[in-house]
């Protein structure tokens, strides 16, 4: 080889967009690599959840969903919310 490094374009762009979106719209806690990994696992099986496949047949997706929920339920998440999320939450309460 000539020393070139092949970068998977889709995967790279997905990481950048996911991290930027989560960091700017929701919370910096959601832009972590482990959350991205959990999101990817859950996202691949999401259509099966919608189709009515029982959770017992989707253990990886269920675990990934639980990991994401743990981050969302973390007290630090509430303290690290972005201004966008704080304003949108207040608007919904009105």
Backbone bond lengths (Angstrom), bond angles and torsions (degrees), N, CA, C in turn:
res aa  C-N    CA-C-N  psi(-1)  N-CA   C-N-CA  omega(-1)  CA-C   N-CA-C  phi
1 X - - - 1.453 - - 1.514 110.87 -
2 X 1.289 115.75 160.04 1.457 120.80 -176.84 1.523 112.75 -93.93
3 X 1.305 117.87 15.99 1.461 120.16 179.61 1.523 113.46 83.94
4 X 1.328 115.94 7.32 1.469 118.90 178.66 1.522 110.01 -75.41
5 X 1.304 114.72 149.73 1.452 121.13 174.82 1.524 107.21 -115.29
6 X 1.315 115.34 125.09 1.459 120.13 178.60 1.534 107.83 -92.80
7 X 1.310 115.35 121.45 1.464 121.22 -179.42 1.520 108.31 -104.52
8 X 1.318 117.82 125.39 1.464 119.51 177.88 1.536 109.64 -68.07
9 X 1.328 115.71 108.36 1.454 121.80 -172.41 1.525 113.04 -59.03
10 X 1.333 117.76 -49.76 1.463 120.50 -177.00 1.528 110.83 -60.13
11 X 1.321 116.77 -45.93 1.466 121.47 -177.92 1.530 111.04 -63.84
12 X 1.318 116.54 -40.09 1.458 121.37 179.69 1.523 111.20 -65.84
13 X 1.320 116.41 -46.84 1.464 120.66 179.68 1.528 110.25 -65.16
14 X 1.326 117.05 -39.59 1.464 120.58 178.62 1.528 110.93 -60.16
15 X 1.322 117.38 -43.71 1.462 120.83 179.27 1.520 111.28 -62.36
16 X 1.320 116.08 -43.64 1.467 120.34 -178.75 1.521 110.67 -64.58
17 X 1.320 117.03 -47.73 1.469 120.69 -178.40 1.527 110.69 -65.94
18 X 1.323 117.90 -44.51 1.467 121.02 179.40 1.522 110.40 -59.54
19 X 1.328 116.49 -50.08 1.464 120.24 -177.39 1.520 111.70 -63.00
20 X 1.321 117.01 -44.52 1.464 120.44 -179.41 1.522 111.54 -64.85
21 X 1.329 116.82 -42.38 1.460 120.53 -179.11 1.522 111.38 -66.29
22 X 1.314 116.97 -49.04 1.457 120.64 -179.27 1.524 111.37 -62.85
23 X 1.323 115.83 -41.87 1.465 120.56 -178.22 1.526 111.35 -66.80
24 X 1.322 117.03 -43.01 1.461 119.54 -174.22 1.521 113.76 -84.79
25 X 1.321 119.07 -34.13 1.458 120.33 -176.02 1.526 114.05 -94.59
26 X 1.309 117.86 -32.37 1.460 119.22 -174.62 1.518 112.62 -113.76
27 X 1.326 116.53 -73.59 1.457 120.27 -176.78 1.522 109.53 -164.66
28 X 1.320 117.73 145.43 1.462 119.90 175.10 1.529 112.77 -58.62
29 X 1.332 116.94 -25.12 1.470 119.99 179.52 1.521 112.33 -63.16
30 X 1.340 116.66 -26.56 1.463 119.79 -177.69 1.526 113.26 -86.55
31 X 1.314 117.71 -3.83 1.465 119.43 -179.89 1.530 112.00 -94.63
32 X 1.323 116.63 12.06 1.463 120.81 179.70 1.530 110.75 -73.72
33 X 1.333 117.91 150.11 1.467 121.44 179.62 1.535 113.78 -59.83
34 X 1.326 117.85 -35.41 1.469 119.29 -179.65 1.525 111.38 -67.90
35 X 1.324 117.53 -32.25 1.466 120.71 177.10 1.525 109.91 -70.40
36 X 1.331 116.29 -39.48 1.468 120.25 176.41 1.523 110.24 -60.71
37 X 1.307 116.87 -44.23 1.469 120.61 179.56 1.531 110.87 -61.74
38 X 1.321 116.87 -44.51 1.471 120.65 177.78 1.524 110.72 -63.37
39 X 1.325 116.28 -41.01 1.459 119.86 179.48 1.526 110.93 -62.70
40 X 1.329 117.48 -42.46 1.464 120.86 179.74 1.530 111.07 -62.17
41 X 1.322 116.63 -42.95 1.467 120.61 179.58 1.525 109.99 -62.96
42 X 1.336 116.48 -47.15 1.461 120.53 -179.42 1.528 111.12 -65.74
43 X 1.320 116.47 -41.30 1.468 121.04 -177.18 1.528 112.23 -62.44
44 X 1.331 116.75 -36.19 1.468 120.32 179.80 1.527 112.14 -64.07
45 X 1.307 117.20 -29.07 1.471 121.64 -176.45 1.525 112.96 -106.11
46 X 1.324 117.92 1.64 1.464 121.46 -174.60 1.522 112.62 -57.82
47 X 1.318 116.78 -41.05 1.473 119.38 -178.90 1.529 111.23 -63.68
48 X 1.306 116.52 -29.26 1.472 119.42 177.82 1.525 110.99 -71.29
49 X 1.333 116.71 -36.63 1.464 119.77 173.98 1.519 109.78 -60.36
50 X 1.327 115.88 -46.65 1.465 120.48 179.59 1.521 111.85 -63.48
51 X 1.327 116.16 -33.13 1.458 120.53 -179.81 1.515 114.14 -75.89
52 X 1.340 116.42 -6.31 1.454 119.62 176.21 1.513 115.29 95.15
53 X 1.329 117.96 10.81 1.467 119.69 177.50 1.531 108.02 -65.98
54 X 1.320 118.49 128.98 1.465 121.06 -179.36 1.532 111.59 -61.00
55 X 1.302 114.49 144.53 1.470 121.25 -177.78 1.520 112.91 -57.38
56 X 1.306 117.57 -27.85 1.466 121.12 -178.42 1.534 111.28 -61.45
57 X 1.331 116.74 -25.02 1.456 121.06 -179.90 1.530 112.61 -91.12
58 X 1.323 117.23 -0.65 1.465 121.84 -177.99 1.533 110.71 -129.69
59 X 1.334 117.58 55.27 1.473 118.76 -174.00 1.525 113.95 -62.45
60 X 1.328 118.47 -36.79 1.460 120.46 179.47 1.513 111.95 -65.24
61 X 1.328 115.82 -42.11 1.460 120.52 179.95 1.526 111.01 -68.91
62 X 1.327 116.49 -37.21 1.464 120.05 178.63 1.526 109.91 -65.65
63 X 1.320 117.29 -43.16 1.464 120.75 178.06 1.527 111.23 -63.67
64 X 1.336 116.54 -40.44 1.462 120.13 178.55 1.520 110.53 -64.17
65 X 1.326 116.67 -42.19 1.473 120.90 178.18 1.527 110.09 -61.37
66 X 1.323 117.06 -42.50 1.468 121.05 178.93 1.531 111.09 -63.52
67 X 1.337 117.18 -39.31 1.463 120.53 178.06 1.527 111.16 -62.06
68 X 1.324 116.70 -41.35 1.467 120.67 178.93 1.524 109.86 -66.74
69 X 1.325 116.97 -42.04 1.466 120.68 179.17 1.527 111.65 -63.47
70 X 1.326 117.52 -35.23 1.468 120.42 177.35 1.519 110.63 -60.81
71 X 1.327 116.64 -40.98 1.463 120.24 178.34 1.529 110.23 -66.09
72 X 1.335 116.55 -42.42 1.462 120.46 -179.11 1.530 111.84 -67.15
73 X 1.322 117.80 -31.13 1.461 121.44 -178.98 1.531 112.64 -88.71
74 X 1.318 117.34 -7.32 1.456 122.13 179.54 1.538 109.57 -63.00
75 X 1.334 118.33 130.76 1.470 119.90 178.81 1.532 112.82 -56.40
76 X 1.330 117.05 -30.39 1.465 119.69 178.03 1.517 111.81 -65.17
77 X 1.336 117.07 -27.57 1.461 120.30 178.55 1.521 110.19 -61.81
78 X 1.327 116.41 -42.89 1.463 120.34 -179.49 1.521 112.07 -64.06
79 X 1.325 116.53 -34.38 1.465 120.45 -179.13 1.524 112.25 -80.80
80 X 1.320 117.34 -19.54 1.460 121.28 -177.64 1.518 113.24 -106.63
81 X 1.330 117.07 15.73 1.459 119.26 178.69 1.523 109.86 -64.12
82 X 1.305 114.77 148.92 1.452 119.26 177.19 1.520 110.07 -77.77
83 X 1.308 115.12 165.25 1.461 120.46 177.44 1.525 110.31 -60.06
84 X 1.325 117.36 -37.47 1.465 121.40 179.27 1.524 111.08 -58.11
85 X 1.319 117.13 -46.93 1.464 121.20 -178.30 1.525 110.71 -68.57
86 X 1.318 117.44 -38.74 1.465 120.62 178.31 1.524 111.22 -61.51
87 X 1.318 117.03 -44.97 1.468 121.68 -179.50 1.511 110.40 -67.13
88 X 1.339 118.17 -44.58 1.470 120.49 -178.15 1.529 110.60 -65.83
89 X 1.318 118.73 -33.62 1.462 121.75 177.29 1.523 110.22 -66.77
90 X 1.324 116.92 -41.74 1.464 120.76 178.45 1.517 111.12 -65.08
91 X 1.320 117.99 -38.17 1.454 121.67 179.63 1.524 110.36 -65.27
92 X 1.330 117.65 -40.46 1.462 121.38 179.29 1.523 112.14 -65.18
93 X 1.326 116.81 -29.22 1.463 120.31 -178.69 1.537 111.83 -74.84
94 X 1.310 116.56 -21.63 1.468 120.11 -177.08 1.510 110.80 -70.67
